[in-house]
């Protein structure tokens, strides 16, 4: 699976509706509302790189309430056990 993290700036008056609309898109596994510079963070999980373009540019970016996005493609995924194991090397 390919994972992308999509940072979404949304219309402040439509954040809950926009978050739900993003969550309803096939390929989006999670959506978080956030404090700070970014309004929403979406986790996209797809099988092919081309599908990221479809999910982000053809679906998320076209939703009412989405002002802008920034997409970051993950190289690796680390679970808490993996992180702990990395610090135990040589012990």
PDB file with one MODEL, atoms N, CA, C and O in Angstrom:
MODEL        1
ATOM      1  N   UNK A   1       0.826  -1.183   0.000  1.00  0.00           N
ATOM      2  CA  UNK A   1       0.000   0.000   0.000  1.00  0.00           C
ATOM      3  C   UNK A   1       0.871   1.247   0.000  1.00  0.00           C
ATOM      4  O   UNK A   1       1.938   1.279   0.613  1.00  0.00           O
ATOM      5  N   UNK A   2       0.408   2.248  -0.681  1.00  0.00           N
ATOM      6  CA  UNK A   2       1.065   3.547  -0.701  1.00  0.00           C
ATOM      7  C   UNK A   2       0.266   4.477   0.204  1.00  0.00           C
ATOM      8  O   UNK A   2      -0.960   4.548   0.109  1.00  0.00           O
ATOM      9  N   UNK A   3       0.962   5.179   1.071  1.00  0.00           N
ATOM     10  CA  UNK A   3       0.307   6.094   1.996  1.00  0.00           C
ATOM     11  C   UNK A   3       0.706   7.519   1.667  1.00  0.00           C
ATOM     12  O   UNK A   3       1.880   7.813   1.441  1.00  0.00           O
ATOM     13  N   UNK A   4      -0.276   8.394   1.642  1.00  0.00           N
ATOM     14  CA  UNK A   4      -0.023   9.819   1.481  1.00  0.00           C
ATOM     15  C   UNK A   4      -0.740  10.552   2.604  1.00  0.00           C
ATOM     16  O   UNK A   4      -1.847  10.185   3.000  1.00  0.00           O
ATOM     17  N   UNK A   5      -0.097  11.583   3.102  1.00  0.00           N
ATOM     18  CA  UNK A   5      -0.678  12.455   4.112  1.00  0.00           C
ATOM     19  C   UNK A   5      -1.039  13.753   3.395  1.00  0.00           C
ATOM     20  O   UNK A   5      -0.183  14.385   2.777  1.00  0.00           O
ATOM     21  N   UNK A   6      -2.301  14.145   3.480  1.00  0.00           N
ATOM     22  CA  UNK A   6      -2.774  15.341   2.790  1.00  0.00           C
ATOM     23  C   UNK A   6      -3.154  16.385   3.830  1.00  0.00           C
ATOM     24  O   UNK A   6      -4.072  16.180   4.625  1.00  0.00           O
ATOM     25  N   UNK A   7      -2.438  17.505   3.815  1.00  0.00           N
ATOM     26  CA  UNK A   7      -2.735  18.629   4.690  1.00  0.00           C
ATOM     27  C   UNK A   7      -3.738  19.513   3.966  1.00  0.00           C
ATOM     28  O   UNK A   7      -3.509  19.911   2.824  1.00  0.00           O
ATOM     29  N   UNK A   8      -4.842  19.819   4.622  1.00  0.00           N
ATOM     30  CA  UNK A   8      -5.945  20.517   3.964  1.00  0.00           C
ATOM     31  C   UNK A   8      -6.270  21.814   4.702  1.00  0.00           C
ATOM     32  O   UNK A   8      -6.528  21.809   5.906  1.00  0.00           O
ATOM     33  N   UNK A   9      -6.254  22.920   3.965  1.00  0.00           N
ATOM     34  CA  UNK A   9      -6.791  24.176   4.468  1.00  0.00           C
ATOM     35  C   UNK A   9      -8.226  24.242   3.995  1.00  0.00           C
ATOM     36  O   UNK A   9      -8.508  24.070   2.809  1.00  0.00           O
ATOM     37  N   UNK A  10      -9.139  24.494   4.934  1.00  0.00           N
ATOM     38  CA  UNK A  10     -10.565  24.483   4.620  1.00  0.00           C
ATOM     39  C   UNK A  10     -11.199  25.820   4.988  1.00  0.00           C
ATOM     40  O   UNK A  10     -10.660  26.586   5.786  1.00  0.00           O
ATOM     41  N   UNK A  11     -12.345  26.075   4.389  1.00  0.00           N
ATOM     42  CA  UNK A  11     -13.165  27.222   4.761  1.00  0.00           C
ATOM     43  C   UNK A  11     -13.556  27.020   6.226  1.00  0.00           C
ATOM     44  O   UNK A  11     -14.162  26.007   6.575  1.00  0.00           O
ATOM     45  N   UNK A  12     -13.208  27.982   7.082  1.00  0.00           N
ATOM     46  CA  UNK A  12     -13.424  27.811   8.527  1.00  0.00           C
ATOM     47  C   UNK A  12     -14.886  27.612   8.897  1.00  0.00           C
ATOM     48  O   UNK A  12     -15.180  27.067   9.961  1.00  0.00           O
ATOM     49  N   UNK A  13     -15.793  28.035   8.057  1.00  0.00           N
ATOM     50  CA  UNK A  13     -17.214  27.879   8.341  1.00  0.00           C
ATOM     51  C   UNK A  13     -17.748  26.520   7.901  1.00  0.00           C
ATOM     52  O   UNK A  13     -18.910  26.196   8.145  1.00  0.00           O
ATOM     53  N   UNK A  14     -16.892  25.721   7.246  1.00  0.00           N
ATOM     54  CA  UNK A  14     -17.345  24.432   6.708  1.00  0.00           C
ATOM     55  C   UNK A  14     -16.445  23.265   7.110  1.00  0.00           C
ATOM     56  O   UNK A  14     -16.479  22.218   6.463  1.00  0.00           O
ATOM     57  N   UNK A  15     -15.650  23.419   8.152  1.00  0.00           N
ATOM     58  CA  UNK A  15     -14.684  22.374   8.511  1.00  0.00           C
ATOM     59  C   UNK A  15     -15.354  21.027   8.808  1.00  0.00           C
ATOM     60  O   UNK A  15     -14.915  20.021   8.252  1.00  0.00           O
ATOM     61  N   UNK A  16     -16.376  20.950   9.639  1.00  0.00           N
ATOM     62  CA  UNK A  16     -16.972  19.622   9.908  1.00  0.00           C
ATOM     63  C   UNK A  16     -17.540  18.954   8.652  1.00  0.00           C
ATOM     64  O   UNK A  16     -17.340  17.759   8.436  1.00  0.00           O
ATOM     65  N   UNK A  17     -18.249  19.734   7.825  1.00  0.00           N
ATOM     66  CA  UNK A  17     -18.830  19.173   6.599  1.00  0.00           C
ATOM     67  C   UNK A  17     -17.744  18.759   5.614  1.00  0.00           C
ATOM     68  O   UNK A  17     -17.860  17.734   4.943  1.00  0.00           O
ATOM     69  N   UNK A  18     -16.693  19.561   5.534  1.00  0.00           N
ATOM     70  CA  UNK A  18     -15.587  19.245   4.633  1.00  0.00           C
ATOM     71  C   UNK A  18     -14.864  17.993   5.105  1.00  0.00           C
ATOM     72  O   UNK A  18     -14.511  17.134   4.297  1.00  0.00           O
ATOM     73  N   UNK A  19     -14.644  17.887   6.407  1.00  0.00           N
ATOM     74  CA  UNK A  19     -13.979  16.698   6.960  1.00  0.00           C
ATOM     75  C   UNK A  19     -14.777  15.436   6.645  1.00  0.00           C
ATOM     76  O   UNK A  19     -14.201  14.419   6.259  1.00  0.00           O
ATOM     77  N   UNK A  20     -16.086  15.497   6.805  1.00  0.00           N
ATOM     78  CA  UNK A  20     -16.913  14.321   6.523  1.00  0.00           C
ATOM     79  C   UNK A  20     -16.905  13.988   5.034  1.00  0.00           C
ATOM     80  O   UNK A  20     -16.871  12.815   4.662  1.00  0.00           O
ATOM     81  N   UNK A  21     -16.937  15.004   4.184  1.00  0.00           N
ATOM     82  CA  UNK A  21     -16.900  14.769   2.734  1.00  0.00           C
ATOM     83  C   UNK A  21     -15.578  14.125   2.329  1.00  0.00           C
ATOM     84  O   UNK A  21     -15.558  13.228   1.486  1.00  0.00           O
ATOM     85  N   UNK A  22     -14.480  14.574   2.920  1.00  0.00           N
ATOM     86  CA  UNK A  22     -13.171  13.967   2.630  1.00  0.00           C
ATOM     87  C   UNK A  22     -13.163  12.518   3.113  1.00  0.00           C
ATOM     88  O   UNK A  22     -12.691  11.630   2.403  1.00  0.00           O
ATOM     89  N   UNK A  23     -13.683  12.276   4.316  1.00  0.00           N
ATOM     90  CA  UNK A  23     -13.701  10.917   4.875  1.00  0.00           C
ATOM     91  C   UNK A  23     -14.517   9.952   4.024  1.00  0.00           C
ATOM     92  O   UNK A  23     -14.259   8.748   4.029  1.00  0.00           O
ATOM     93  N   UNK A  24     -15.488  10.467   3.301  1.00  0.00           N
ATOM     94  CA  UNK A  24     -16.343   9.621   2.461  1.00  0.00           C
ATOM     95  C   UNK A  24     -15.707   9.236   1.127  1.00  0.00           C
ATOM     96  O   UNK A  24     -16.279   8.436   0.386  1.00  0.00           O
ATOM     97  N   UNK A  25     -14.546   9.784   0.811  1.00  0.00           N
ATOM     98  CA  UNK A  25     -13.878   9.491  -0.464  1.00  0.00           C
ATOM     99  C   UNK A  25     -13.168   8.143  -0.379  1.00  0.00           C
ATOM    100  O   UNK A  25     -12.449   7.864   0.580  1.00  0.00           O
ATOM    101  N   UNK A  26     -13.381   7.322  -1.387  1.00  0.00           N
ATOM    102  CA  UNK A  26     -12.689   6.027  -1.449  1.00  0.00           C
ATOM    103  C   UNK A  26     -11.184   6.266  -1.514  1.00  0.00           C
ATOM    104  O   UNK A  26     -10.707   7.062  -2.322  1.00  0.00           O
ATOM    105  N   UNK A  27     -10.449   5.578  -0.665  1.00  0.00           N
ATOM    106  CA  UNK A  27      -9.002   5.742  -0.601  1.00  0.00           C
ATOM    107  C   UNK A  27      -8.562   6.558   0.607  1.00  0.00           C
ATOM    108  O   UNK A  27      -7.395   6.512   0.994  1.00  0.00           O
ATOM    109  N   UNK A  28      -9.482   7.301   1.201  1.00  0.00           N
ATOM    110  CA  UNK A  28      -9.170   8.064   2.412  1.00  0.00           C
ATOM    111  C   UNK A  28      -9.492   7.166   3.604  1.00  0.00           C
ATOM    112  O   UNK A  28     -10.632   6.736   3.778  1.00  0.00           O
ATOM    113  N   UNK A  29      -8.477   6.888   4.421  1.00  0.00           N
ATOM    114  CA  UNK A  29      -8.696   5.988   5.552  1.00  0.00           C
ATOM    115  C   UNK A  29      -9.010   6.727   6.842  1.00  0.00           C
ATOM    116  O   UNK A  29      -9.708   6.193   7.704  1.00  0.00           O
ATOM    117  N   UNK A  30      -8.500   7.962   6.990  1.00  0.00           N
ATOM    118  CA  UNK A  30      -8.728   8.719   8.218  1.00  0.00           C
ATOM    119  C   UNK A  30      -8.675  10.201   7.908  1.00  0.00           C
ATOM    120  O   UNK A  30      -7.983  10.630   6.985  1.00  0.00           O
ATOM    121  N   UNK A  31      -9.413  10.982   8.686  1.00  0.00           N
ATOM    122  CA  UNK A  31      -9.364  12.442   8.592  1.00  0.00           C
ATOM    123  C   UNK A  31      -9.353  12.991  10.014  1.00  0.00           C
ATOM    124  O   UNK A  31     -10.148  12.571  10.856  1.00  0.00           O
ATOM    125  N   UNK A  32      -8.453  13.926  10.274  1.00  0.00           N
ATOM    126  CA  UNK A  32      -8.347  14.554  11.591  1.00  0.00           C
ATOM    127  C   UNK A  32      -8.553  16.050  11.455  1.00  0.00           C
ATOM    128  O   UNK A  32      -8.005  16.670  10.543  1.00  0.00           O
ATOM    129  N   UNK A  33      -9.338  16.641  12.353  1.00  0.00           N
ATOM    130  CA  UNK A  33      -9.387  18.094  12.436  1.00  0.00           C
ATOM    131  C   UNK A  33      -8.293  18.509  13.419  1.00  0.00           C
ATOM    132  O   UNK A  33      -8.042  17.816  14.405  1.00  0.00           O
ATOM    133  N   UNK A  34      -7.647  19.634  13.149  1.00  0.00           N
ATOM    134  CA  UNK A  34      -6.458  20.015  13.901  1.00  0.00           C
ATOM    135  C   UNK A  34      -6.480  21.476  14.315  1.00  0.00           C
ATOM    136  O   UNK A  34      -7.162  22.299  13.705  1.00  0.00           O
ATOM    137  N   UNK A  35      -5.736  21.779  15.345  1.00  0.00           N
ATOM    138  CA  UNK A  35      -5.454  23.163  15.705  1.00  0.00           C
ATOM    139  C   UNK A  35      -4.155  23.561  15.015  1.00  0.00           C
ATOM    140  O   UNK A  35      -3.313  22.706  14.743  1.00  0.00           O
ATOM    141  N   UNK A  36      -3.986  24.833  14.733  1.00  0.00           N
ATOM    142  CA  UNK A  36      -2.755  25.296  14.116  1.00  0.00           C
ATOM    143  C   UNK A  36      -2.966  25.776  12.702  1.00  0.00           C
ATOM    144  O   UNK A  36      -4.060  26.209  12.339  1.00  0.00           O
ATOM    145  N   UNK A  37      -1.917  25.701  11.905  1.00  0.00           N
ATOM    146  CA  UNK A  37      -1.935  26.235  10.540  1.00  0.00           C
ATOM    147  C   UNK A  37      -2.755  25.403   9.559  1.00  0.00           C
ATOM    148  O   UNK A  37      -3.173  25.907   8.517  1.00  0.00           O
ATOM    149  N   UNK A  38      -2.982  24.154   9.881  1.00  0.00           N
ATOM    150  CA  UNK A  38      -3.710  23.236   8.993  1.00  0.00           C
ATOM    151  C   UNK A  38      -5.042  22.899   9.642  1.00  0.00           C
ATOM    152  O   UNK A  38      -5.107  22.666  10.849  1.00  0.00           O
ATOM    153  N   UNK A  39      -6.101  22.872   8.849  1.00  0.00           N
ATOM    154  CA  UNK A  39      -7.430  22.584   9.391  1.00  0.00           C
ATOM    155  C   UNK A  39      -7.728  21.091   9.480  1.00  0.00           C
ATOM    156  O   UNK A  39      -8.301  20.622  10.463  1.00  0.00           O
ATOM    157  N   UNK A  40      -7.332  20.346   8.441  1.00  0.00           N
ATOM    158  CA  UNK A  40      -7.612  18.915   8.372  1.00  0.00           C
ATOM    159  C   UNK A  40      -6.383  18.167   7.887  1.00  0.00           C
ATOM    160  O   UNK A  40      -5.603  18.689   7.090  1.00  0.00           O
ATOM    161  N   UNK A  41      -6.216  16.952   8.366  1.00  0.00           N
ATOM    162  CA  UNK A  41      -5.176  16.059   7.861  1.00  0.00           C
ATOM    163  C   UNK A  41      -5.861  14.766   7.451  1.00  0.00           C
ATOM    164  O   UNK A  41      -6.567  14.145   8.245  1.00  0.00           O
ATOM    165  N   UNK A  42      -5.645  14.367   6.201  1.00  0.00           N
ATOM    166  CA  UNK A  42      -6.239  13.129   5.690  1.00  0.00           C
ATOM    167  C   UNK A  42      -5.140  12.120   5.397  1.00  0.00           C
ATOM    168  O   UNK A  42      -4.087  12.464   4.861  1.00  0.00           O
ATOM    169  N   UNK A  43      -5.403  10.880   5.755  1.00  0.00           N
ATOM    170  CA  UNK A  43      -4.491   9.782   5.433  1.00  0.00           C
ATOM    171  C   UNK A  43      -5.100   9.042   4.251  1.00  0.00           C
ATOM    172  O   UNK A  43      -6.218   8.533   4.333  1.00  0.00           O
ATOM    173  N   UNK A  44      -4.358   8.987   3.153  1.00  0.00           N
ATOM    174  CA  UNK A  44      -4.811   8.320   1.929  1.00  0.00           C
ATOM    175  C   UNK A  44      -4.007   7.045   1.762  1.00  0.00           C
ATOM    176  O   UNK A  44      -2.778   7.071   1.822  1.00  0.00           O
ATOM    177  N   UNK A  45      -4.694   5.928   1.554  1.00  0.00           N
ATOM    178  CA  UNK A  45      -4.019   4.639   1.337  1.00  0.00           C
ATOM    179  C   UNK A  45      -4.547   4.028   0.050  1.00  0.00           C
ATOM    180  O   UNK A  45      -5.735   3.727  -0.070  1.00  0.00           O
ATOM    181  N   UNK A  46      -3.644   3.849  -0.914  1.00  0.00           N
ATOM    182  CA  UNK A  46      -4.017   3.312  -2.221  1.00  0.00           C
ATOM    183  C   UNK A  46      -2.969   2.299  -2.679  1.00  0.00           C
ATOM    184  O   UNK A  46      -1.896   2.193  -2.086  1.00  0.00           O
ATOM    185  N   UNK A  47      -3.287   1.564  -3.730  1.00  0.00           N
ATOM    186  CA  UNK A  47      -2.365   0.543  -4.244  1.00  0.00           C
ATOM    187  C   UNK A  47      -1.395   1.079  -5.296  1.00  0.00           C
ATOM    188  O   UNK A  47      -0.283   0.567  -5.424  1.00  0.00           O
ATOM    189  N   UNK A  48      -1.795   2.089  -6.040  1.00  0.00           N
ATOM    190  CA  UNK A  48      -0.986   2.618  -7.145  1.00  0.00           C
ATOM    191  C   UNK A  48      -0.743   4.117  -6.955  1.00  0.00           C
ATOM    192  O   UNK A  48      -1.602   4.828  -6.433  1.00  0.00           O
ATOM    193  N   UNK A  49       0.427   4.591  -7.379  1.00  0.00           N
ATOM    194  CA  UNK A  49       0.732   6.017  -7.270  1.00  0.00           C
ATOM    195  C   UNK A  49      -0.286   6.886  -8.016  1.00  0.00           C
ATOM    196  O   UNK A  49      -0.657   7.959  -7.539  1.00  0.00           O
ATOM    197  N   UNK A  50      -0.727   6.428  -9.164  1.00  0.00           N
ATOM    198  CA  UNK A  50      -1.704   7.200  -9.942  1.00  0.00           C
ATOM    199  C   UNK A  50      -2.993   7.447  -9.166  1.00  0.00           C
ATOM    200  O   UNK A  50      -3.672   8.450  -9.385  1.00  0.00           O
ATOM    201  N   UNK A  51      -3.325   6.537  -8.268  1.00  0.00           N
ATOM    202  CA  UNK A  51      -4.542   6.694  -7.485  1.00  0.00           C
ATOM    203  C   UNK A  51      -4.449   7.873  -6.519  1.00  0.00           C
ATOM    204  O   UNK A  51      -5.473   8.455  -6.161  1.00  0.00           O
ATOM    205  N   UNK A  52      -3.239   8.233  -6.094  1.00  0.00           N
ATOM    206  CA  UNK A  52      -3.075   9.407  -5.232  1.00  0.00           C
ATOM    207  C   UNK A  52      -3.527  10.651  -5.986  1.00  0.00           C
ATOM    208  O   UNK A  52      -4.226  11.500  -5.433  1.00  0.00           O
ATOM    209  N   UNK A  53      -3.127  10.753  -7.242  1.00  0.00           N
ATOM    210  CA  UNK A  53      -3.539  11.902  -8.055  1.00  0.00           C
ATOM    211  C   UNK A  53      -5.050  11.944  -8.195  1.00  0.00           C
ATOM    212  O   UNK A  53      -5.652  13.016  -8.131  1.00  0.00           O
ATOM    213  N   UNK A  54      -5.659  10.796  -8.383  1.00  0.00           N
ATOM    214  CA  UNK A  54      -7.112  10.753  -8.521  1.00  0.00           C
ATOM    215  C   UNK A  54      -7.788  11.197  -7.225  1.00  0.00           C
ATOM    216  O   UNK A  54      -8.688  12.036  -7.247  1.00  0.00           O
ATOM    217  N   UNK A  55      -7.361  10.640  -6.111  1.00  0.00           N
ATOM    218  CA  UNK A  55      -7.990  10.962  -4.834  1.00  0.00           C
ATOM    219  C   UNK A  55      -7.777  12.432  -4.479  1.00  0.00           C
ATOM    220  O   UNK A  55      -8.717  13.105  -4.055  1.00  0.00           O
ATOM    221  N   UNK A  56      -6.568  12.934  -4.646  1.00  0.00           N
ATOM    222  CA  UNK A  56      -6.272  14.306  -4.214  1.00  0.00           C
ATOM    223  C   UNK A  56      -6.762  15.339  -5.218  1.00  0.00           C
ATOM    224  O   UNK A  56      -7.533  16.229  -4.860  1.00  0.00           O
ATOM    225  N   UNK A  57      -6.329  15.236  -6.456  1.00  0.00           N
ATOM    226  CA  UNK A  57      -6.631  16.311  -7.408  1.00  0.00           C
ATOM    227  C   UNK A  57      -8.043  16.242  -7.991  1.00  0.00           C
ATOM    228  O   UNK A  57      -8.649  17.273  -8.283  1.00  0.00           O
ATOM    229  N   UNK A  58      -8.559  15.032  -8.158  1.00  0.00           N
ATOM    230  CA  UNK A  58      -9.888  14.914  -8.763  1.00  0.00           C
ATOM    231  C   UNK A  58     -11.016  14.853  -7.742  1.00  0.00           C
ATOM    232  O   UNK A  58     -12.173  15.100  -8.080  1.00  0.00           O
ATOM    233  N   UNK A  59     -10.688  14.527  -6.499  1.00  0.00           N
ATOM    234  CA  UNK A  59     -11.756  14.389  -5.508  1.00  0.00           C
ATOM    235  C   UNK A  59     -11.608  15.395  -4.366  1.00  0.00           C
ATOM    236  O   UNK A  59     -12.473  16.254  -4.193  1.00  0.00           O
ATOM    237  N   UNK A  60     -10.527  15.305  -3.584  1.00  0.00           N
ATOM    238  CA  UNK A  60     -10.387  16.198  -2.427  1.00  0.00           C
ATOM    239  C   UNK A  60     -10.357  17.661  -2.858  1.00  0.00           C
ATOM    240  O   UNK A  60     -11.103  18.477  -2.317  1.00  0.00           O
ATOM    241  N   UNK A  61      -9.510  18.002  -3.818  1.00  0.00           N
ATOM    242  CA  UNK A  61      -9.370  19.409  -4.230  1.00  0.00           C
ATOM    243  C   UNK A  61     -10.640  20.000  -4.824  1.00  0.00           C
ATOM    244  O   UNK A  61     -10.776  21.222  -4.867  1.00  0.00           O
ATOM    245  N   UNK A  62     -11.556  19.188  -5.274  1.00  0.00           N
ATOM    246  CA  UNK A  62     -12.786  19.683  -5.902  1.00  0.00           C
ATOM    247  C   UNK A  62     -13.953  19.823  -4.924  1.00  0.00           C
ATOM    248  O   UNK A  62     -15.034  20.272  -5.306  1.00  0.00           O
ATOM    249  N   UNK A  63     -13.742  19.445  -3.683  1.00  0.00           N
ATOM    250  CA  UNK A  63     -14.815  19.538  -2.693  1.00  0.00           C
ATOM    251  C   UNK A  63     -15.068  20.985  -2.299  1.00  0.00           C
ATOM    252  O   UNK A  63     -14.135  21.775  -2.157  1.00  0.00           O
ATOM    253  N   UNK A  64     -16.350  21.324  -2.125  1.00  0.00           N
ATOM    254  CA  UNK A  64     -16.689  22.618  -1.553  1.00  0.00           C
ATOM    255  C   UNK A  64     -16.096  22.665  -0.149  1.00  0.00           C
ATOM    256  O   UNK A  64     -16.209  21.703   0.609  1.00  0.00           O
ATOM    257  N   UNK A  65     -15.482  23.751   0.184  1.00  0.00           N
ATOM    258  CA  UNK A  65     -14.884  23.898   1.506  1.00  0.00           C
ATOM    259  C   UNK A  65     -13.390  23.681   1.529  1.00  0.00           C
ATOM    260  O   UNK A  65     -12.730  24.114   2.474  1.00  0.00           O
ATOM    261  N   UNK A  66     -12.822  23.021   0.517  1.00  0.00           N
ATOM    262  CA  UNK A  66     -11.374  22.839   0.452  1.00  0.00           C
ATOM    263  C   UNK A  66     -10.765  24.066  -0.214  1.00  0.00           C
ATOM    264  O   UNK A  66     -11.101  24.399  -1.351  1.00  0.00           O
ATOM    265  N   UNK A  67      -9.868  24.734   0.504  1.00  0.00           N
ATOM    266  CA  UNK A  67      -9.215  25.931  -0.014  1.00  0.00           C
ATOM    267  C   UNK A  67      -7.900  25.567  -0.701  1.00  0.00           C
ATOM    268  O   UNK A  67      -7.611  26.053  -1.795  1.00  0.00           O
ATOM    269  N   UNK A  68      -7.097  24.700  -0.049  1.00  0.00           N
ATOM    270  CA  UNK A  68      -5.827  24.258  -0.629  1.00  0.00           C
ATOM    271  C   UNK A  68      -5.384  22.965   0.049  1.00  0.00           C
ATOM    272  O   UNK A  68      -5.850  22.618   1.134  1.00  0.00           O
ATOM    273  N   UNK A  69      -4.464  22.257  -0.628  1.00  0.00           N
ATOM    274  CA  UNK A  69      -3.917  21.021  -0.074  1.00  0.00           C
ATOM    275  C   UNK A  69      -2.414  20.972  -0.293  1.00  0.00           C
ATOM    276  O   UNK A  69      -1.871  21.642  -1.171  1.00  0.00           O
ATOM    277  N   UNK A  70      -1.764  20.170   0.520  1.00  0.00           N
ATOM    278  CA  UNK A  70      -0.347  19.853   0.355  1.00  0.00           C
ATOM    279  C   UNK A  70      -0.214  18.365   0.632  1.00  0.00           C
ATOM    280  O   UNK A  70      -0.599  17.892   1.701  1.00  0.00           O
ATOM    281  N   UNK A  71       0.328  17.626  -0.329  1.00  0.00           N
ATOM    282  CA  UNK A  71       0.376  16.166  -0.237  1.00  0.00           C
ATOM    283  C   UNK A  71       1.801  15.686   0.013  1.00  0.00           C
ATOM    284  O   UNK A  71       2.749  16.134  -0.632  1.00  0.00           O
ATOM    285  N   UNK A  72       1.928  14.767   0.961  1.00  0.00           N
ATOM    286  CA  UNK A  72       3.226  14.191   1.330  1.00  0.00           C
ATOM    287  C   UNK A  72       3.126  12.676   1.230  1.00  0.00           C
ATOM    288  O   UNK A  72       2.300  12.059   1.904  1.00  0.00           O
ATOM    289  N   UNK A  73       3.967  12.073   0.387  1.00  0.00           N
ATOM    290  CA  UNK A  73       3.940  10.624   0.193  1.00  0.00           C
ATOM    291  C   UNK A  73       4.919   9.989   1.170  1.00  0.00           C
ATOM    292  O   UNK A  73       6.077  10.400   1.259  1.00  0.00           O
ATOM    293  N   UNK A  74       4.447   8.985   1.901  1.00  0.00           N
ATOM    294  CA  UNK A  74       5.273   8.305   2.902  1.00  0.00           C
ATOM    295  C   UNK A  74       6.167   7.264   2.241  1.00  0.00           C
ATOM    296  O   UNK A  74       5.743   6.552   1.330  1.00  0.00           O
ATOM    297  N   UNK A  75       7.409   7.184   2.710  1.00  0.00           N
ATOM    298  CA  UNK A  75       8.338   6.147   2.253  1.00  0.00           C
ATOM    299  C   UNK A  75       8.160   4.864   3.060  1.00  0.00           C
ATOM    300  O   UNK A  75       8.090   3.769   2.502  1.00  0.00           O
ATOM    301  N   UNK A  76       8.087   5.018   4.383  1.00  0.00           N
ATOM    302  CA  UNK A  76       7.957   3.870   5.284  1.00  0.00           C
ATOM    303  C   UNK A  76       6.966   4.204   6.382  1.00  0.00           C
ATOM    304  O   UNK A  76       6.699   5.368   6.681  1.00  0.00           O
ATOM    305  N   UNK A  77       6.432   3.152   6.970  1.00  0.00           N
ATOM    306  CA  UNK A  77       5.538   3.303   8.120  1.00  0.00           C
ATOM    307  C   UNK A  77       6.190   2.632   9.312  1.00  0.00           C
ATOM    308  O   UNK A  77       6.684   1.509   9.208  1.00  0.00           O
ATOM    309  N   UNK A  78       6.191   3.316  10.437  1.00  0.00           N
ATOM    310  CA  UNK A  78       6.761   2.775  11.662  1.00  0.00           C
ATOM    311  C   UNK A  78       5.671   2.688  12.717  1.00  0.00           C
ATOM    312  O   UNK A  78       4.962   3.660  12.978  1.00  0.00           O
ATOM    313  N   UNK A  79       5.547   1.524  13.315  1.00  0.00           N
ATOM    314  CA  UNK A  79       4.623   1.352  14.437  1.00  0.00           C
ATOM    315  C   UNK A  79       5.414   1.542  15.727  1.00  0.00           C
ATOM    316  O   UNK A  79       6.644   1.518  15.705  1.00  0.00           O
ATOM    317  N   UNK A  80       4.732   1.728  16.836  1.00  0.00           N
ATOM    318  CA  UNK A  80       5.424   1.986  18.092  1.00  0.00           C
ATOM    319  C   UNK A  80       6.408   0.869  18.433  1.00  0.00           C
ATOM    320  O   UNK A  80       7.487   1.158  18.950  1.00  0.00           O
ATOM    321  N   UNK A  81       6.084  -0.375  18.169  1.00  0.00           N
ATOM    322  CA  UNK A  81       7.000  -1.487  18.432  1.00  0.00           C
ATOM    323  C   UNK A  81       8.249  -1.355  17.583  1.00  0.00           C
ATOM    324  O   UNK A  81       9.343  -1.654  18.062  1.00  0.00           O
ATOM    325  N   UNK A  82       8.122  -0.910  16.316  1.00  0.00           N
ATOM    326  CA  UNK A  82       9.267  -0.726  15.442  1.00  0.00           C
ATOM    327  C   UNK A  82      10.163   0.387  15.957  1.00  0.00           C
ATOM    328  O   UNK A  82      11.387   0.258  15.914  1.00  0.00           O
ATOM    329  N   UNK A  83       9.591   1.458  16.436  1.00  0.00           N
ATOM    330  CA  UNK A  83      10.374   2.584  16.954  1.00  0.00           C
ATOM    331  C   UNK A  83      11.119   2.156  18.196  1.00  0.00           C
ATOM    332  O   UNK A  83      12.306   2.453  18.334  1.00  0.00           O
ATOM    333  N   UNK A  84      10.442   1.455  19.119  1.00  0.00           N
ATOM    334  CA  UNK A  84      11.090   0.968  20.339  1.00  0.00           C
ATOM    335  C   UNK A  84      12.231   0.010  19.994  1.00  0.00           C
ATOM    336  O   UNK A  84      13.293   0.064  20.615  1.00  0.00           O
ATOM    337  N   UNK A  85      12.021  -0.855  19.019  1.00  0.00           N
ATOM    338  CA  UNK A  85      13.061  -1.809  18.621  1.00  0.00           C
ATOM    339  C   UNK A  85      14.281  -1.094  18.067  1.00  0.00           C
ATOM    340  O   UNK A  85      15.407  -1.548  18.271  1.00  0.00           O
ATOM    341  N   UNK A  86      14.077   0.013  17.372  1.00  0.00           N
ATOM    342  CA  UNK A  86      15.192   0.778  16.822  1.00  0.00           C
ATOM    343  C   UNK A  86      16.097   1.343  17.894  1.00  0.00           C
ATOM    344  O   UNK A  86      17.302   1.474  17.682  1.00  0.00           O
ATOM    345  N   UNK A  87      15.541   1.677  19.034  1.00  0.00           N
ATOM    346  CA  UNK A  87      16.339   2.210  20.138  1.00  0.00           C
ATOM    347  C   UNK A  87      16.990   1.107  20.949  1.00  0.00           C
ATOM    348  O   UNK A  87      17.879   1.389  21.752  1.00  0.00           O
ATOM    349  N   UNK A  88      16.575  -0.148  20.767  1.00  0.00           N
ATOM    350  CA  UNK A  88      17.134  -1.280  21.506  1.00  0.00           C
ATOM    351  C   UNK A  88      18.274  -1.955  20.764  1.00  0.00           C
ATOM    352  O   UNK A  88      18.818  -2.942  21.258  1.00  0.00           O
ATOM    353  N   UNK A  89      18.651  -1.460  19.600  1.00  0.00           N
ATOM    354  CA  UNK A  89      19.728  -2.078  18.818  1.00  0.00           C
ATOM    355  C   UNK A  89      21.012  -2.082  19.623  1.00  0.00           C
ATOM    356  O   UNK A  89      21.437  -1.049  20.142  1.00  0.00           O
ATOM    357  N   UNK A  90      21.624  -3.245  19.723  1.00  0.00           N
ATOM    358  CA  UNK A  90      22.900  -3.376  20.433  1.00  0.00           C
ATOM    359  C   UNK A  90      22.746  -3.600  21.921  1.00  0.00           C
ATOM    360  O   UNK A  90      23.750  -3.725  22.622  1.00  0.00           O
ATOM    361  N   UNK A  91      21.542  -3.653  22.423  1.00  0.00           N
ATOM    362  CA  UNK A  91      21.358  -3.908  23.861  1.00  0.00           C
ATOM    363  C   UNK A  91      21.105  -5.357  24.114  1.00  0.00           C
ATOM    364  O   UNK A  91      20.927  -5.761  25.263  1.00  0.00           O
TER     365      UNK A  91
ENDMDL
END
